[in-house]
Amino acid sequence: GGLSDRRLYALRDAGLIEPLGRGLFQRADAVGEADPALLEIAHRAPRATLCLITALARHGLTDAIPASIDVALPRGHRHPRTQAPVTWHTFATDTFDIGRGDLTLNTTMAIGLYNQERCIIDAFRLRHIEGTETAIEALRRWLRQFGTQPTTLLAMARAFPKAEPALRSTLEILL
């Protein structure tokens, strides 16, 4: 099945479909529905999960604007080539799904997104990459939100031994 190249290019030239990436198109009337870069990533890597600065920014926990989209995949999954600017990260399979939810992109596609708590834990866990200030600022902003529970954050952090001590001591300073 599928469309012939000739038909595909005719649809593109008529403005009925828009290219998202190599060999990936969406209906032109769907443009604006979702971020084309995220659609391409979700299509090429079904387990893709927005993480680090990209996820922190989406949750309003940082003002930093990432130069590329931070995407995690479980260890053992290949990092596909994309036209979208992506920084791929490999996370351990045993903890990959902790705090992972879905961000709906359109009626048929979603991409993984770590929740606020997991983003903070990852910021502490990978502070050698993102910087300690980023982790502390994310935690500070999270604590200012109504209804946040430091106990749930620390319970989740137990699964990440590299992050827990720094997170715990920073919490003690901020609280």
C-alpha positions as CSV (number, residue, x, y, z in Angstrom):
1,G,0.0,0.0,0.0
2,G,0.9,3.6,0.4
3,L,1.2,6.4,-2.2
4,S,3.5,6.4,-5.2
5,D,6.3,9.0,-5.2
6,R,4.5,10.8,-8.0
7,R,1.3,11.1,-6.1
8,L,3.1,12.1,-2.9
9,Y,4.9,15.0,-4.7
10,A,1.7,16.0,-6.4
11,L,0.0,16.3,-3.0
12,R,3.0,18.2,-1.6
13,D,3.1,20.6,-4.6
14,A,-0.6,21.2,-4.3
15,G,-0.1,22.2,-0.7
16,L,-2.2,19.4,0.7
17,I,0.6,17.7,2.7
18,E,3.6,19.2,4.4
19,P,6.9,17.3,4.9
20,L,7.8,16.7,8.6
21,G,11.1,14.8,7.9
22,R,12.6,12.4,5.4
23,G,9.8,10.3,4.2
24,L,7.3,11.7,6.8
25,F,4.4,13.9,5.9
26,Q,1.3,15.3,7.5
27,R,-1.9,16.8,6.1
28,A,-1.5,20.6,5.5
29,D,-4.6,21.3,7.4
30,A,-3.1,19.5,10.4
31,V,-0.1,21.9,10.5
32,G,-0.3,24.0,13.6
33,E,-1.9,21.1,15.5
34,A,1.4,19.9,16.9
35,D,5.1,20.6,16.8
36,P,6.4,19.0,13.6
37,A,9.7,18.2,15.3
38,L,8.0,16.3,18.1
39,L,5.8,14.4,15.6
40,E,8.9,13.4,13.7
41,I,10.7,12.2,16.9
42,A,7.6,10.3,18.1
43,H,7.2,8.6,14.7
44,R,10.9,7.6,14.4
45,A,11.3,6.5,18.1
46,P,8.0,5.3,19.8
47,R,9.7,5.1,23.2
48,A,11.1,8.7,22.9
49,T,10.7,10.7,26.1
50,L,11.2,14.4,26.5
51,C,13.7,14.9,29.3
52,L,16.2,17.3,31.0
53,I,16.1,21.0,29.9
54,T,13.4,20.4,27.3
55,A,11.1,18.8,29.9
56,L,12.0,21.3,32.6
57,A,11.1,24.1,30.3
58,R,7.8,22.5,29.3
59,H,6.9,22.2,33.1
60,G,8.0,25.8,33.7
61,L,10.8,24.8,36.0
62,T,13.5,26.6,34.0
63,D,13.8,29.7,31.8
64,A,16.6,28.0,29.8
65,I,15.7,27.4,26.1
66,P,17.4,24.2,24.9
67,A,19.4,24.5,21.6
68,S,18.1,21.1,20.7
69,I,15.3,18.8,22.0
70,D,16.5,16.6,24.8
71,V,15.1,13.1,24.3
72,A,15.7,9.9,26.3
73,L,15.5,6.4,25.0
74,P,16.0,3.2,27.0
75,R,19.5,1.6,26.8
76,G,19.6,-0.7,23.8
77,H,17.3,1.4,21.6
78,R,18.9,3.0,18.6
79,H,18.9,6.8,18.2
80,P,17.2,7.4,14.8
81,R,18.3,10.2,12.4
82,T,16.0,13.1,12.4
83,Q,15.7,16.5,10.7
84,A,14.6,17.9,14.0
85,P,17.6,19.0,16.2
86,V,17.7,16.3,18.9
87,T,20.2,15.5,21.7
88,W,19.7,11.9,22.4
89,H,20.2,10.5,25.9
90,T,20.4,6.9,27.0
91,F,18.7,6.1,30.3
92,A,18.8,2.8,32.2
93,T,15.9,0.4,31.2
94,D,15.1,-0.5,34.8
95,T,14.3,3.1,35.7
96,F,13.2,4.5,32.3
97,D,9.5,4.4,33.0
98,I,9.6,6.0,36.5
99,G,7.7,9.3,36.2
100,R,7.1,8.8,32.5
101,G,3.8,10.0,31.1
102,D,2.5,11.0,27.7
103,L,2.2,14.3,26.0
104,T,-0.5,14.3,23.4
105,L,0.7,15.8,20.1
106,N,-2.4,15.3,17.9
107,T,-5.4,12.9,17.6
108,T,-3.1,9.9,16.8
109,M,0.3,10.7,18.2
110,A,1.9,11.2,21.6
111,I,5.4,11.4,22.9
112,G,6.8,10.5,26.3
113,L,7.3,13.3,28.9
114,Y,8.8,12.9,32.3
115,N,6.8,14.4,35.2
116,Q,8.1,17.3,37.2
117,E,9.5,15.1,40.0
118,R,11.5,12.9,37.6
119,C,12.8,16.0,35.8
120,I,14.1,17.4,39.0
121,I,15.7,14.1,39.9
122,D,17.4,13.9,36.5
123,A,18.6,17.4,36.8
124,F,20.4,16.4,40.1
125,R,21.5,13.1,38.7
126,L,23.0,14.7,35.6
127,R,24.1,18.0,37.1
128,H,27.6,17.4,35.6
129,I,25.9,17.9,32.2
130,E,23.2,20.6,32.9
131,G,24.9,22.3,35.9
132,T,24.0,22.4,39.6
133,E,22.2,25.8,39.3
134,T,19.7,24.3,36.8
135,A,18.9,21.5,39.3
136,I,18.6,23.9,42.3
137,E,16.4,26.4,40.4
138,A,14.1,23.7,39.1
139,L,13.7,22.4,42.7
140,R,13.1,25.9,44.0
141,R,10.4,26.6,41.4
142,W,8.8,23.2,42.0
143,L,8.6,23.9,45.8
144,R,6.8,27.2,45.2
145,Q,3.9,25.4,43.4
146,F,0.8,24.7,45.5
147,G,0.5,21.1,46.6
148,T,4.0,19.8,46.0
149,Q,5.1,17.0,48.3
150,P,8.8,16.7,49.0
151,T,8.2,13.2,50.4
152,T,6.9,11.9,47.1
153,L,10.0,13.5,45.4
154,L,12.3,11.8,47.8
155,A,10.5,8.5,47.5
156,M,11.0,8.6,43.7
157,A,14.6,9.6,44.2
158,R,15.4,6.4,46.1
159,A,15.4,4.6,42.7
160,F,18.3,7.0,41.7
161,P,21.1,6.6,44.2
162,K,23.4,9.1,42.4
163,A,20.8,11.9,42.8
164,E,19.2,11.2,46.2
165,P,22.0,12.6,48.5
166,A,22.4,15.9,46.6
167,L,18.6,16.3,46.3
168,R,18.0,15.6,50.0
169,S,20.7,18.1,51.2
170,T,19.4,20.8,48.8
171,L,15.8,20.2,50.0
172,E,17.0,20.6,53.6
173,I,18.6,23.9,52.7
174,L,15.6,25.2,50.8
175,L,12.9,24.1,53.3
